[in-house]
Amino acid sequence: MVVEVVERVLQDKARDPGKIEALIFDTLYEERRRLETERDRKKAAAEGKFYRKMQARALRGGPEEQREVLAEIVRHFAEEVLGHFSEPMYRIATQIVPVGLNLLLNTLSPLRLISHFPKGLGKVDDQILIEGHTEEFQRLSKQGTMILVPTHCSNLDSPLIGYVLYRLGLPPFLYGAGLNLFHNKLIGFFMDHLGAYKVDRRKKAPLYKDVLKVYAGYSMELGYHNLFFPGGTRSRSGKVESRLKLGLLGMGLNAYIHNLRHDKPNPDIFVVPCTLNYQLVLEAETLIEDYLKEEGKARYIIEDDEFAQVKRILEFLQGLFSLESRIHVVFSRPLDVFGNPVDAEGRSLDHRGREIDRRKYVVQDGEYRFDPQRDQEYTLELAKSILESYRRDTVIGSVQTVAHVVWRWLREVNPKMDLYRLLRSGGAQDSLTMTEVYRRLQGTIQALRDLQKRGGLRLDPELEVSDPAEVFGKALAHLKSYHKHPVLERKGDRLFHYDRQLLLYYQNRLSFAEPNL
Amino acid sequence: MTARNVKKKTAATPSGLEALVVGGGSFGTALATLLARNHRKVRLWVRREEQAQEINRRHTNKAYFPELKLPSNLEATTDLASSIAGVPFVLIAVPSKGFREVARQVGDYITGDQVLVHSTKGIEPGTFKRMSEVLREETCALKIGVISGPSLSEELMAGNPAGATVASHYEEVVRKAQALFAGGPFRLYAGSDVIGTEIGGAFKNIIALMSGAAHGLGFGDNTKALIVTRGLYEMTLYGAALGADPVTFTGLAGIGDLMATCSSNLSRNFRTGVRFARGEKLEDILQSPGQVVEGVSATRSVHAQSQLLGLDLPMVRAVHGAFFEGQKVQDLLHRLMERTPGRENGRAKGSF
């Protein structure tokens, strides 16, 4: 696999000999910068030596030698990315999933650990609800290659997905996991066995990203199901993704065209959007802090958040499960690589439900062809469909609803106040009456139910049946179960707001539906 | 299916057809004529069998061009299914009112490798959707584009030099459209701002109604220039709010089309404005044969949508007031002139 990946990257990057030298030195520059902050000094020394050697060869060599140097650097990256992936191991893992993974889950999964906690805790299987188009997902996974693209708000997302795939009886999906996930040994072990390969997000060199992309695309051609978070990183604001990274997403189309050109018997690639919905988010405090601090320039890598502390994970899960708070994992309708919906038989359909011959999209002058500009637009179409699915299949619970109601009230009573001042000071009024809370909740819940009827989003069952007082009570209980400092507190007939950052974070989940509320 | 099989199936249509124009109205006939004169193998789909026979046997389309002869190599048909199969370029030129229905029929036969372009300058009544959005909903086509610009059918038929914009997110669409018309009197300039190009085409008709009304009231070129220029400003505000690139409106699909439409008697929208201002009833004007006045329905749509968007478009409001609220055109023009003039390029109220 490494050989093929290197070959493909070179085919693309070494096409113009005049650009090879610049590519090498740009990559060396980025890597040297990264090594300056590498904590593992031994590793940094070894890598530094490698890059110095490459530099010397590139400086003295002619075009042929420089091509060789480029190949070596690409190989270096490819081996690191693929280092933890063994094809035979993967095949074995996919065949013994029921036994092997079960064992793993019973011994190592934090979710399982929680299920062993004494008394009053629900079972994991009952707490994690798998909903949506699961049957199509299962059926299509036998017919073509699947790309699972979930929303992303927590580092718990990957083990959760791993667990859900296991429950659905599906093989592990290849997954490019950030190095920081492996720092947590418990999760790292878990990830390693779920088809995860390591992605070093500190590597900024475009060449490294090309290697990752080519590897993902090639693995799809070979029929490996892939999983990646197209939002790129955890949502810092708490909002449902509204923009996607197109590079990796486009590799599905790339693989599809390759498959057609090579007359593969199962050329199809199917994309399955999926929403992961928690009442509370483990890293909520750090994420919103980061979002506000950086004003949109959020740190790409956070290594010191709640996820790095096993104790916090356990507290989080304990709180979650003791309240029977359900995690909804919703599989949206599968899509083809052009963004059209696909039925259970794998047929692409147009808006009127007519079947589409999807192969025609890549036919030019009678041949299956790549066309970078066209293919980029196709990928944008796919991204648009994924984002629509995200909105439609986002599950809103009591926490998001109550947070929205209180946050909206805060904005209304402080119309001219700057966001940061409002967050810090809380504005002119520190509380509102419970009558007002219930009145507003009533309206919002009704609007949410109407929106659900129109297919605009999904609601947790607690919002479908409960009255405002019950919804309010549940939301407060959830918030208290995990967050150390009170977010909201009821004192007599008034509701006081304290942690407005968390209010903003949780209400943001609903921001896409704001015009309808 | 192998790559070879694909080639067998799609390399060419049975007839070697290069383009299909859907819609035998004045603009559809003019575009098909230009392609035929350009020695392209083109077919014109019309709804009525008699019209198809007239074009094929007598080479005329008297309902729209009573005096003109059509090229003998222009073939008309009522059979959409066989005409659309495998043709690389499909151009829809039907009024916005019936656009969705035609698009749905096209959607029954079109495949993903075909390019689908429209030249309809309107907004779908009720939904406020642009025609490319309707095409996306009613067909499986992704390679969609729009042709818009100053293109009065009679002048095109006369072979006068003209130009328009062809806009698409797909370069292949633009390339194909340009290649088909290349060498003839109708030049297509490439663009990628589909929203702006479509909005320009629809919005200018509203301004043409106003300009025609001013002409009908006996006002001169200064007034028309004022209307056109301030209309362009409103077009830009509205387009930008919907995601268009304001620069698009400085091109053929914006100011270019305004210049042609807002002073020409060949423009149906301009003529409608003139007749309306001179006292004819709108219903009577719209019942005149061959009259599809896109500006009237566009006024309703843009007026309603601008309110939803919170946009202040005084001229659109005035046209709406005149055509749908029974207000006198003279009064509306006076009221516009009484507004406090704001900065010419400002966004403040009183933009007229």
Chai-1 contact restraints between the chains, C-beta under 6 A:
chainA,res_idxA,chainB,res_idxB,connection_type,confidence,min_distance_angstrom,max_distance_angstrom,comment,restraint_id
A,D263,B,T2,contact,1.0,0.0,6.0,A-B,restraint_1
A,D350,B,C140,contact,1.0,0.0,6.0,A-B,restraint_2
A,H351,B,E137,contact,1.0,0.0,6.0,A-B,restraint_3
A,I356,B,C140,contact,1.0,0.0,6.0,A-B,restraint_4
A,D357,B,T111,contact,1.0,0.0,6.0,A-B,restraint_5
A,K360,B,T111,contact,1.0,0.0,6.0,A-B,restraint_6
A,K360,B,G112,contact,1.0,0.0,6.0,A-B,restraint_7
A,K360,B,D113,contact,1.0,0.0,6.0,A-B,restraint_8
A,Y361,B,G112,contact,1.0,0.0,6.0,A-B,restraint_9
A,V363,B,V6,contact,1.0,0.0,6.0,A-B,restraint_10
A,V363,B,T10,contact,1.0,0.0,6.0,A-B,restraint_11
A,V363,B,D113,contact,1.0,0.0,6.0,A-B,restraint_12
A,G366,B,K7,contact,1.0,0.0,6.0,A-B,restraint_13
A,G366,B,T10,contact,1.0,0.0,6.0,A-B,restraint_14
A,G366,B,A11,contact,1.0,0.0,6.0,A-B,restraint_15
A,E367,B,A3,contact,1.0,0.0,6.0,A-B,restraint_16
A,Y368,B,A3,contact,1.0,0.0,6.0,A-B,restraint_17
A,Q373,B,E171,contact,1.0,0.0,6.0,A-B,restraint_18
A,R374,B,Y170,contact,1.0,0.0,6.0,A-B,restraint_19
A,R374,B,E172,contact,1.0,0.0,6.0,A-B,restraint_20
A,E377,B,H169,contact,1.0,0.0,6.0,A-B,restraint_21
A,E377,B,Y170,contact,1.0,0.0,6.0,A-B,restraint_22
